[in-house]
Amino acid sequence: MLKITPIQAFDDNYIWLLQKPGCSVVAVVDPGDEDPVLDYLRSEGLTLGAVLITHKHGDHTGGVAELKAVYPDAVVFGPANEDIRTVERRVSDGDSIELPEMQVSFQVMELPGHTEGHLAYLGEGVLFCGDTLFAAGCGRVFSGTHEQLHRSLQRIAALPPETQLYCAHEYTLANIGFARWVEPENTAVSEREVDVRALRERDEPTVPSSLELELQTNPFLRTGVAEVIAAASRYAGRELSTGAEVFAAVRTWKDREYD
């Protein structure tokens, strides 16, 4: 059983720490800041064995060099299609990452769109999806394209519904506000908002979420749903006929009028 612990960084980042019970060698995902990771490792008597990077942005990579200085044997995995100087093992779609000390492996999924070479890591029933998919939302398009991000989200949507999704930011409450703009009559969104508000009032993470819940409440995964198509078409001022068109309209709508 994989134990996954959130380490908070900056204002709203999550650095995920992966540990097998009884094993003192651990891995982290997207360490944008080294200090909270080092503090946690030292307090728990753990050794860093691997770093998994999803994409090139500094809030996901900024702590890697200092972590390597302290734990030089840690292996840094990351996207083959992005220029990240701290990556030692460049991986691509379909590659398998083995973490032998932890007796765990992950399959690499290329999910471009937020950036041109964004990766996710799938294994043990969980997906570390970086900034591709957020709880009730998705990442902005920076150095990728809307078409790429839509296809990437469709790949995630095809995973088993019980898959647990570990994104890298605590954006859920704001994302639900936009989801209500898109589908004001969606009772699953309203119910989720109640649950999320309760978690945040207790200062608890709203991540992970399940793919099943995202398919019910996340407008960026619901581009084939009649209500989402209608809302996107109203925003665009014309009838939209494909999921890619609906996605681009909804993402642009959020960028321009909500965020």
DOKOLDO-549071 format. One line per 4 residues: number of its first residue (from 1); for each residue x, z, y of N, C-alpha, C. Coordinates in Angstrom, 1 decimal. Each point is the difference from the previous one (the first is absolute). Layout:
NUM = X:Z:Y:X:Z:Y:X:Z:Y; ...
% end
This chain:
1 = 0.8:0.0:-1.2:-0.8:0.0:1.2:0.9:0.0:1.2; -0.3:-0.9:0.9:0.8:-0.1:1.3:-0.6:0.8:1.0; 0.9:0.9:0.6:-0.4:0.8:1.1:0.4:-0.7:1.3; -1.0:-0.2:0.9:0.3:-0.7:1.3:-0.4:1.0:1.1
5 = 1.1:0.2:0.8:-0.2:0.9:1.2:0.2:-0.7:1.3; -0.9:0.2:0.9:0.2:-0.6:1.4:0.9:0.9:0.8; 1.0:-0.7:0.6:0.8:0.6:1.0:-0.3:-0.6:1.3; -0.5:0.8:1.0:-0.4:-0.6:1.3:1.2:-0.3:0.9
9 = -0.1:-1.1:0.7:1.0:-0.4:0.9:-0.6:-0.6:1.3; 0.7:0.1:1.1:-0.5:-0.5:1.3:-1.4:0.5:0.2; -0.9:-0.8:0.6:-1.3:0.5:0.3:-1.0:-0.1:-1.1; 0.2:-1.1:-0.8:-1.0:-0.3:-1.0:0.5:-0.7:-1.3
13 = 1.3:0.0:-0.2:0.6:-0.6:-1.2:0.0:0.9:-1.2; -0.2:-0.6:-1.2:0.2:0.7:-1.2:1.2:-0.6:-0.7; 1.0:0.9:-0.4:1.1:-0.4:-0.9:-0.4:0.6:-1.3; -0.1:-0.8:-1.1:-0.5:0.5:-1.3:1.2:0.3:-0.8
17 = 0.0:1.3:-0.6:1.0:0.4:-0.9:-0.6:0.0:-1.4; 0.8:-0.6:-0.9:-0.5:-0.2:-1.4:0.9:0.9:-0.9; -0.7:0.7:-0.9:0.7:1.0:-0.8:-0.7:0.1:-1.4; 0.8:0.0:-1.0:-0.6:0.3:-1.3:0.2:1.5:-0.3
21 = -1.0:0.8:-0.5:0.2:1.4:-0.2:1.2:0.3:-0.9; 0.8:0.9:0.4:1.1:0.4:-0.8:1.3:-0.8:0.3; -0.2:-1.0:0.9:1.2:-0.9:0.4:0.4:0.3:1.4; 1.2:0.3:0.3:0.5:0.3:1.3:0.4:-1.3:0.8
25 = 0.0:-1.1:-0.7:0.3:-1.3:0.7:-1.3:-0.6:0.5; 0.0:-0.4:1.2:-1.3:-0.5:0.6:0.3:-1.3:0.7; -1.1:-0.7:0.4:0.0:-1.2:0.8:-0.8:0.2:1.3; 0.2:-0.7:1.0:-0.8:0.0:1.2:-0.4:-1.5:0.4
29 = -1.1:-0.1:0.6:-0.5:-1.3:0.5:0.0:0.0:1.5; 0.6:-1.0:0.6:0.0:-0.2:1.4:0.4:1.2:0.9; 1.2:0.4:-0.2:0.5:1.1:0.8:0.4:-0.4:1.4; -0.9:0.0:0.9:0.3:-0.4:1.4:0.9:1.0:0.7
33 = -0.1:1.3:-0.4:0.7:1.1:0.6:0.7:0.8:-1.1; 1.3:0.2:0.1:0.7:0.8:-1.0:-0.3:1.5:0.0; -0.2:0.5:1.2:0.0:1.5:0.1:-1.1:0.7:-0.9; -1.2:-0.4:0.1:-1.0:0.7:-0.9:0.2:-0.2:-1.5
37 = 0.6:-1.2:-0.3:0.4:-0.2:-1.4:1.1:0.9:-0.5; 1.0:0.1:0.8:1.2:0.9:-0.3:-0.5:1.5:-0.1; -0.8:0.3:1.0:-0.5:1.4:0.0:-0.8:0.3:-1.3; -0.8:-0.9:-0.5:-0.8:0.2:-1.2:0.9:0.0:-1.2
41 = 0.9:-0.9:-0.1:0.9:-0.1:-1.2:0.8:1.3:-0.1; 0.5:0.5:1.1:0.8:1.2:0.0:-0.8:1.2:-0.4; -1.2:0.1:0.6:-0.8:1.2:-0.2:-0.5:0.1:-1.5; -0.1:-1.2:-0.6:-0.5:0.0:-1.4:1.1:-0.2:-1.0
45 = 1.2:-0.1:0.4:1.1:-0.2:-0.9:0.0:-1.3:-0.8; -0.4:-1.1:0.7:-0.1:-1.3:-0.6:1.1:-1.0:0.4; 0.2:-1.0:-0.8:1.0:-1.0:0.3:-0.6:-1.4:0.2; 0.3:-0.7:1.0:-0.6:-1.3:0.2:0.7:-1.1:-0.9
49 = -0.8:-0.6:-0.8:0.5:-1.0:-0.9:-0.3:-1.5:0.4; -1.1:-0.2:0.8:-0.4:-1.3:0.3:-0.8:0.0:1.3; 0.1:-1.1:0.7:-0.8:-0.3:1.2:-0.7:-1.3:-0.2; -1.3:0.0:0.3:-0.8:-1.2:-0.1:-0.5:-0.4:1.4
53 = 0.4:-1.2:0.4:-0.4:-0.4:1.4:-1.0:-1.1:-0.2; -1.1:0.1:0.8:-1.0:-1.1:-0.1:0.2:-1.1:1.0; 0.6:0.3:1.2:0.2:-1.0:1.0:1.0:0.4:1.1; 0.3:-0.8:0.9:1.1:0.1:0.9:-0.2:0.9:1.2
57 = -1.1:0.4:0.3:-0.3:0.7:1.3:0.8:1.4:0.0; 0.4:0.4:1.1:0.9:1.1:0.2:-0.6:1.3:-0.5; -1.3:0.2:0.2:-0.7:1.2:-0.4:-0.1:0.1:-1.5; 0.5:-1.0:-0.7:0.0:0.0:-1.5:1.5:0.0:-0.6
61 = 0.9:-0.3:0.9:1.4:-0.2:-0.5:1.0:0.9:0.8; -0.4:0.6:1.1:0.9:0.6:0.9:0.8:1.2:-0.6; -0.5:0.6:-1.1:0.8:1.2:-0.5:0.9:-0.4:-1.2; 0.0:-1.2:-0.4:0.7:-0.4:-1.3:1.5:0.2:0.1
65 = 0.6:-0.4:1.1:1.5:0.1:0.1:0.4:1.5:-0.1; -0.7:0.9:0.7:0.4:1.4:-0.1:-0.3:0.6:-1.3; -1.0:-0.4:-0.7:-0.3:0.5:-1.3:1.1:-0.5:-1.0; 0.4:-1.2:0.2:1.1:-0.5:-0.9:1.3:0.7:0.3
69 = 0.2:0.4:1.2:1.2:0.8:0.4:0.1:1.3:-0.8; -1.2:0.6:-0.2:-0.1:1.3:-0.7:-0.1:-0.2:-1.5; -0.7:-1.0:-0.4:-0.2:-0.3:-1.4:0.5:-1.4:-0.3; 1.3:-0.2:-0.1:0.6:-1.3:-0.1:-0.4:-0.8:-1.3
73 = -0.4:0.8:-1.0:-0.4:-0.7:-1.3:-1.4:-0.4:0.0; -0.8:0.3:1.0:-1.4:-0.5:0.1:0.0:-1.5:0.1; -0.8:-0.7:-0.7:-0.1:-1.4:0.0:-1.2:-0.4:0.9; 0.3:-1.0:0.9:-1.0:-0.4:1.0:-0.5:-1.4:-0.4
77 = -1.3:0.0:-0.3:-0.7:-1.2:-0.3:-0.8:-0.5:1.2; -0.1:-1.3:0.1:-0.8:-0.5:1.1:-0.2:-1.5:0.0; -0.7:-0.6:0.9:-0.4:-1.4:0.0:1.1:-1.0:0.0; 0.0:-0.9:-0.9:1.0:-1.1:0.0:-0.1:-0.9:1.2
81 = -1.2:-0.1:0.6:-0.3:-1.0:1.0:0.0:0.6:1.4; 0.6:1.2:0.2:0.1:0.6:1.3:1.4:0.5:0.2; 0.5:-0.1:1.2:1.3:0.4:0.4:0.1:1.5:0.3; 0.3:0.8:-1.1:0.1:1.5:0.2:1.4:0.3:-0.6
85 = 0.8:0.4:0.9:1.4:0.2:-0.3:0.3:1.1:-1.0; -0.9:1.0:-0.1:0.2:1.1:-0.9:-0.5:-0.3:-1.4; -0.7:-1.1:-0.3:-0.4:-0.3:-1.3:1.1:-0.4:-0.9; 0.1:0.6:-1.2:1.1:-0.3:-0.9:-0.5:-0.9:-1.2
89 = -1.2:0.1:-0.4:-0.6:-0.8:-1.0:-1.2:-0.7:0.5; 0.1:-1.3:0.2:-1.1:-0.7:0.6:-0.9:-0.5:-1.1; -1.3:0.3:0.1:-0.9:-0.3:-1.0:-1.1:-1.0:0.5; -0.7:-0.7:-0.9:-1.0:-1.0:0.3:-1.2:0.2:-0.9
93 = -1.0:-0.8:0.2:-1.3:0.1:-0.7:0.3:-0.1:-1.5; -0.6:1.0:-0.8:0.1:0.0:-1.4:1.2:0.7:-0.6; 1.0:0.4:0.9:1.1:0.8:-0.5:-0.5:1.4:-0.4; 0.8:0.5:-0.9:-0.3:1.4:-0.5:1.1:0.9:0.5
97 = -0.3:1.1:0.6:1.0:1.0:0.4:-0.1:1.2:-1.0; 1.2:0.3:-0.6:0.1:1.1:-0.9:0.7:1.2:0.7; -0.7:1.1:-0.1:0.6:1.3:0.5:0.3:0.9:-1.3; 1.1:-0.2:-0.6:0.2:0.6:-1.3:0.0:1.5:-0.1
101 = 0.6:0.6:1.1:-0.1:1.5:0.0:-1.4:0.5:0.0; -0.9:-0.7:0.6:-1.4:0.4:0.1:-0.8:-0.5:-1.1; 0.5:-1.0:-0.8:-0.7:-0.6:-1.1:-1.3:-0.7:0.6; 0.2:-0.7:1.0:-1.1:-0.7:0.7:0.4:-1.4:0.4
105 = -0.9:-0.9:0.0:0.3:-1.4:0.5:-1.1:-0.5:0.9; 0.3:-0.9:0.9:-1.0:-0.6:0.9:0.2:-1.5:0.0; -1.2:-0.6:0.1:0.0:-1.5:0.1:0.0:-0.3:1.5; 0.7:-1.0:0.4:0.1:-0.4:1.4:-1.1:-1.0:0.3
109 = -0.8:0.2:1.0:-0.9:-1.0:0.5:0.4:-0.4:1.4; 0.1:-1.3:0.2:0.3:-0.5:1.4:-1.4:-0.2:0.7; -0.1:0.7:1.1:-1.3:0.0:0.8:0.3:-0.3:1.4; 0.4:-1.2:0.3:0.3:-0.4:1.4:-1.2:0.0:0.9
113 = 0.3:0.0:1.3:-1.1:0.0:1.0:0.3:0.9:1.1; 0.1:1.3:-0.3:0.4:0.9:1.1:1.4:-0.4:0.4; 0.9:-0.2:-0.9:1.3:-0.6:0.2:0.2:-1.1:-1.0; 1.0:-0.8:0.1:0.1:-1.2:-0.8:0.4:0.3:-1.4
117 = 0.6:1.1:-0.3:0.5:0.3:-1.4:-0.5:1.3:-0.5; -1.1:0.6:0.5:-0.5:1.3:-0.3:-0.2:0.1:-1.5; 0.4:1.1:-0.6:-0.1:0.3:-1.4:-0.9:1.2:-0.2; -0.6:0.1:-1.2:-0.6:1.2:-0.5:0.5:0.3:-1.4
121 = -0.1:1.3:-0.4:0.5:0.4:-1.3:-1.1:0.6:-0.8; -0.2:-0.6:-1.2:-1.2:0.4:-0.9:0.5:0.6:-1.3; -0.5:1.2:-0.3:0.3:0.6:-1.2:-0.7:1.4:-0.2; -0.2:0.4:-1.2:-0.6:1.3:-0.2:-1.4:0.1:0.6
125 = -0.7:-1.1:0.1:-1.3:0.0:0.6:-0.1:0.1:1.5; 1.2:-0.1:0.7:0.0:0.1:1.5:0.7:-1.2:0.6; -0.3:-0.3:1.2:0.6:-1.1:0.8:0.5:0.6:1.3; 1.3:-0.1:0.2:0.6:0.3:1.3:-0.1:-1.3:0.8
129 = -0.9:0.0:1.0:-0.3:-1.3:0.6:0.5:-0.1:1.5; 0.8:1.0:0.4:0.6:-0.1:1.4:-1.1:-0.2:1.0; 0.2:-1.0:0.8:-1.0:-0.3:1.1:-0.8:-1.2:-0.3; -0.1:-0.5:-1.2:-0.9:-1.1:-0.3:-1.5:0.5:0.0
133 = -0.3:1.0:-0.7:-1.3:0.5:-0.1:0.0:1.5:0.4; -0.8:0.4:1.0:-0.2:1.4:0.3:-1.3:0.5:-0.5; -0.2:1.3:-0.1:-1.3:0.5:-0.3:-1.0:-0.4:1.0; -1.0:-0.8:-0.4:-1.1:-0.6:0.8:0.5:-1.0:1.0
137 = 1.3:-0.5:-0.1:0.5:-1.0:0.9:1.1:-0.8:-0.6; 0.7:-0.7:0.8:1.2:-0.8:-0.4:1.0:0.0:1.1; 1.2:-0.5:-0.2:1.0:-0.1:1.0:-0.2:-1.2:0.9; 0.6:0.1:1.2:0.0:-1.1:0.9:0.8:-1.2:-0.5
141 = -0.2:-1.1:0.4:0.9:-1.2:-0.3:1.1:0.0:1.0; 1.2:0.2:-0.4:1.2:-0.1:0.8:0.8:-1.3:-0.3; 0.9:0.0:-0.9:0.8:-1.1:-0.3:-0.6:-0.8:-1.2; -1.1:0.3:-0.5:-0.7:-0.8:-1.0:-1.1:-0.8:0.6
145 = -1.1:-0.3:-0.8:-1.1:-0.8:0.6:-1.3:0.7:-0.6; -1.1:-0.4:0.7:-1.3:0.5:-0.4:-0.3:-0.5:-1.4; 0.3:-1.2:-0.3:-0.3:-0.6:-1.3:0.8:0.8:-1.1; 1.3:0.3:0.3:0.7:0.7:-1.0:-0.5:1.4:-0.2
149 = -0.4:0.7:1.0:-0.5:1.4:-0.1:-1.3:-0.1:-0.8; -0.9:-0.9:0.3:-1.2:-0.1:-0.7:0.2:-0.2:-1.5; 0.9:-0.9:-0.4:0.3:-0.2:-1.4:0.6:1.2:-0.6; 0.9:0.7:0.7:0.5:1.3:-0.5:-1.0:1.0:-0.3
153 = -1.0:0.1:0.9:-1.0:1.0:-0.2:-0.9:-0.4:-1.2; -0.2:-1.3:-0.2:-0.8:-0.4:-1.2:0.8:0.3:-1.3; 1.3:0.0:0.1:0.8:0.4:-1.2:-0.2:1.5:-0.3; 0.0:0.8:1.0:-0.3:1.4:-0.2:-1.4:0.2:-0.5
157 = -1.0:-0.7:0.6:-1.4:0.1:-0.4:-0.2:-0.3:-1.5; 0.9:-0.8:-0.6:-0.1:-0.3:-1.4:0.6:1.0:-1.0; 0.6:1.0:0.5:0.5:1.1:-0.8:-1.1:0.8:-0.6; 0.3:0.9:-1.0:-1.1:0.8:-0.5:-0.6:0.9:1.1
161 = -1.3:0.2:0.0:-0.6:0.8:1.1:0.5:1.4:0.1; 0.5:0.6:-1.1:0.5:1.4:0.0:1.4:0.1:0.6; 0.6:-1.1:0.3:1.4:0.0:0.6:0.0:0.9:1.3; 0.9:0.9:0.0:0.2:0.9:1.2:0.9:-0.7:1.0
165 = -0.4:-0.1:1.2:0.7:-0.7:1.1:0.7:0.9:0.9; 1.3:-0.1:0.1:0.8:0.9:0.8:0.6:-0.9:1.2; -0.7:0.1:1.1:0.5:-0.7:1.2:0.9:0.9:0.8; 0.6:-0.5:1.1:1.0:0.7:0.7:-0.4:0.7:1.3
169 = -1.3:0.0:0.3:-0.4:0.5:1.3:-1.3:0.8:-0.1; -0.2:1.0:0.8:-1.3:0.7:0.1:-0.8:-0.6:1.1; -0.6:-1.2:-0.3:-0.9:-0.7:0.9:-1.5:0.0:-0.4; -0.3:0.8:-1.0:-1.3:-0.2:-0.6:-1.2:0.2:0.9
173 = 0.0:1.1:0.7:-1.1:0.3:0.9:-0.3:-1.1:1.0; 1.1:-0.5:0.6:-0.2:-1.1:1.0:-0.5:-1.3:-0.7; 0.6:-0.2:-1.2:-0.5:-1.2:-0.7:-1.4:0.0:-0.4; -0.5:1.2:-0.3:-1.4:0.1:-0.4:-0.9:-0.2:1.2
177 = 0.5:0.3:1.2:-0.8:-0.3:1.2:-0.2:-1.5:0.2; 1.0:-0.8:-0.3:-0.1:-1.4:0.1:-0.9:-0.5:-1.2; 0.2:0.5:-1.1:-0.9:-0.4:-1.2:-1.5:0.2:0.4; -0.3:1.0:0.8:-1.4:0.2:0.4:-0.4:-1.0:1.0
181 = 0.9:-0.5:0.8:-0.3:-1.2:0.9:-0.4:-1.2:-0.9; 0.7:-0.2:-1.0:-0.2:-1.2:-0.8:-1.2:0.1:-0.9; -0.2:1.2:-0.6:-1.2:0.2:-0.9:-0.7:1.3:0.4; -0.7:0.0:1.1:-0.7:1.3:0.4:-1.0:0.5:-1.0
185 = -0.5:-0.8:-0.9:-1.0:0.5:-1.0:0.6:0.3:-1.3; 1.3:0.0:-0.1:0.7:0.3:-1.3:0.0:1.5:-0.2; -0.8:0.5:-0.9:-0.1:1.5:-0.2:1.3:0.5:-0.6; 0.7:-0.8:-0.8:1.3:0.5:-0.5:1.0:0.3:1.0
189 = 0.0:-0.8:1.1:0.9:0.2:1.1:-0.3:1.3:0.7; -1.3:0.2:0.3:-0.5:1.3:0.6:0.4:1.2:-0.8; -0.2:-0.1:-1.3:0.3:1.1:-0.9:1.5:0.3:0.0; 0.8:-1.1:0.0:1.4:0.1:0.0:0.5:0.7:1.3
193 = -0.6:-0.3:1.1:0.4:0.6:1.3:-0.2:1.5:0.0; -1.1:0.4:-0.6:-0.2:1.5:-0.1:1.1:0.6:-0.8; 0.4:-0.6:-1.2:1.0:0.6:-0.8:1.4:0.0:0.7; 0.3:-1.1:0.7:1.3:-0.1:0.7:0.1:1.0:1.1
197 = -1.1:0.1:0.8:0.0:1.0:1.1:0.3:1.4:-0.5; -0.6:0.3:-1.2:0.2:1.3:-0.6:1.5:0.2:-0.4; 0.6:-1.0:-0.6:1.4:0.1:-0.3:0.9:0.2:1.2; -0.3:-0.8:1.0:0.9:0.1:1.2:-0.2:1.3:0.8
201 = -1.2:0.6:-0.1:-0.2:1.3:0.7:0.8:1.0:-0.7; 0.3:-0.2:-1.3:0.8:1.0:-0.8:1.5:-0.5:0.0; 0.3:-1.0:0.8:1.4:-0.6:0.1:0.5:-0.4:-1.3; -0.9:-0.6:-0.9:0.4:-0.6:-1.3:0.0:-1.5:0.1
205 = 0.9:-0.6:-0.8:0.0:-1.5:0.0:-1.2:-0.6:-0.6; -0.4:-1.2:0.5:-1.1:-0.7:-0.5:0.5:-1.1:-1.0; 1.3:0.0:-0.3:0.6:-0.9:-0.9:0.6:0.8:-1.2; -0.1:-0.5:-1.2:-0.4:-1.4:-0.4:-1.5:-0.2:0.0
209 = -0.4:-1.2:-0.1:-1.4:-0.4:-0.2:0.0:-0.8:-1.3; -1.2:-0.2:-0.6:-0.1:-0.8:-1.1:-0.4:-1.5:0.4; 0.4:-0.9:-0.8:-0.5:-1.4:0.3:-1.5:-0.1:0.0; -0.6:0.7:-0.9:-1.5:0.0:-0.1:-0.6:0.4:1.3
213 = 0.5:1.0:0.6:-0.5:0.5:1.3:0.3:-1.1:1.1; 1.2:-0.6:0.0:0.3:-1.0:1.0:-0.9:-1.2:-0.1; -0.4:-0.4:-1.2:-0.8:-1.1:-0.2:-1.4:0.3:0.5; -0.4:1.2:0.1:-1.3:0.4:0.5:0.0:0.1:1.6
217 = 1.1:0.3:0.6:0.0:0.5:1.4:1.0:-0.8:0.9; 0.9:-0.7:-0.6:1.1:-0.6:0.8:-0.4:-1.5:0.4; -0.3:-0.3:1.3:-0.5:-1.3:0.3:1.0:-1.1:-0.3; 1.3:0.3:-0.1:1.0:-1.0:-0.2:0.1:-0.4:-1.5
221 = -0.6:0.8:-0.9:-0.2:-0.4:-1.4:-1.4:-0.5:-0.3; -0.9:0.0:1.0:-1.4:-0.4:-0.2:-0.3:-1.3:0.8; 0.9:-0.9:0.0:-0.2:-1.2:0.8:-1.0:-1.0:-0.7; -0.4:0.3:-1.2:-1.0:-0.8:-0.7:-1.4:0.6:0.0
225 = -0.1:1.2:0.7:-1.3:0.7:0.1:-0.8:-0.6:1.2; -1.3:-0.2:-0.3:-0.8:-0.7:1.0:0.0:0.7:1.4; 0.0:1.3:0.0:-0.1:0.8:1.3:1.3:-0.2:0.8; 1.2:0.0:-0.8:1.3:-0.2:0.7:0.1:-1.5:0.5
229 = -0.4:-0.9:-0.8:0.0:-1.4:0.4:-0.8:-0.2:1.3; -1.2:0.6:0.0:-0.9:-0.1:1.2:0.6:0.6:1.2; 0.6:1.2:-0.1:0.7:0.7:1.1:1.2:-0.8:0.5; 0.8:-0.6:-0.9:1.1:-0.7:0.4:-0.4:-1.3:0.7
233 = -1.1:-0.6:-0.5:-0.5:-1.3:0.6:-0.5:0.3:1.4; -0.7:1.1:0.2:-0.5:0.3:1.4:1.2:0.2:0.9; 1.1:0.7:-0.5:1.1:0.2:0.9:0.7:-1.4:0.3; 0.1:-0.8:-1.0:0.7:-1.3:0.2:-0.9:-1.0:0.8
237 = -1.3:0.2:0.0:-0.8:-0.9:0.7:-0.3:-1.3:-0.8; 0.2:0.1:-1.3:-0.3:-1.2:-0.8:-0.1:0.5:-1.5; -0.7:-0.8:-0.8:-0.1:0.3:-1.4:1.4:-0.1:-0.7; 0.3:1.1:-0.7:1.3:0.0:-0.8:-0.3:-0.2:-1.4
241 = 0.7:-0.9:-0.7:-0.3:-0.4:-1.4:0.9:0.5:-1.0; 1.3:0.5:0.3:0.9:0.4:-1.0:0.5:1.4:0.3; 0.4:0.6:-1.1:0.5:1.4:0.1:1.2:0.1:1.0; 0.8:-1.0:0.0:1.2:0.0:0.9:-0.5:0.0:1.5
245 = -1.0:-0.8:0.3:-0.5:-0.1:1.3:-0.6:1.3:0.4; -0.8:0.6:-0.9:-0.6:1.3:0.3:1.1:1.1:0.2; 1.0:0.0:-0.8:1.0:1.0:0.2:0.7:-0.2:1.3; 0.4:-1.2:0.4:0.7:-0.2:1.3:-0.9:0.4:1.1
249 = -1.3:-0.3:0.0:-0.9:0.5:1.0:-0.1:1.5:0.2; -0.1:0.7:-1.2:-0.1:1.4:0.0:1.3:0.7:0.5; 1.1:-0.6:-0.5:1.3:0.6:0.4:0.2:-0.2:1.5; -0.3:-1.2:0.6:0.1:-0.3:1.4:-0.9:0.9:0.8
253 = -1.2:0.2:-0.5:-1.0:0.9:0.7:0.5:1.4:0.1; 0.6:0.5:-1.1:0.5:1.4:0.1:1.2:0.0:1.0; 0.9:-1.0:-0.1:1.2:0.0:0.9:-0.4:0.0:1.5; -1.0:-0.8:0.3:-0.3:-0.3:1.4:-1.0:1.0:0.6
257 = -0.9:0.6:-0.8:-1.0:0.8:0.6:-0.1:1.4:-0.5; 0.7:0.3:-1.1:-0.1:1.4:-0.5:1.3:0.8:0.1; 1.1:-0.6:-0.5:1.3:0.7:0.0:0.5:0.3:1.4
% end
